[in-house]
Amino acid sequence: MDREKERLRDLLAFARSGADREHVGHVRYKFLTWCADSGIPEGRQLAITVDCWWPEIAACIATGHSNATSEGVNRIIKLCARNAHGFRNPANQRLRTRCVTTRRVRGHLRTAQHR
């Protein structure tokens, strides 16, 4: 599986290099066929996943934007909810979730006394 991972990294690096769309499509096709022909079930699944998600991957490469920040906040909220599985008060749960996801708690903002 390491070879597939490295080939995927090469494909993404090539796609970010500014090559024309047709050439990127050709390199992507070579990657997908190589994974599909590898005989490894995980390699075939990787080819299917990359092919299905390619429009989103290409948009991320073209714009430089992703939803990583919102996914990270959602992960923190779910973790907080799992840790507080006994809460019966929805207002308290919302308050706890809001407190956990603030920038100060996550270390992005430092007050003068913490510097």
Secondary structure, DSSP 8 states (H G I E B T S, - for coil): -HHHHHHHHHHHHHHHTT--HHHHHHHHHHHHHHHHTT--HHHHHHHHHHHHHHHHHHHHHHH---SHHHHHHHHHHHHHHHHTTT---HHHHHHHHHHHTSTTTTTSS--GGG-
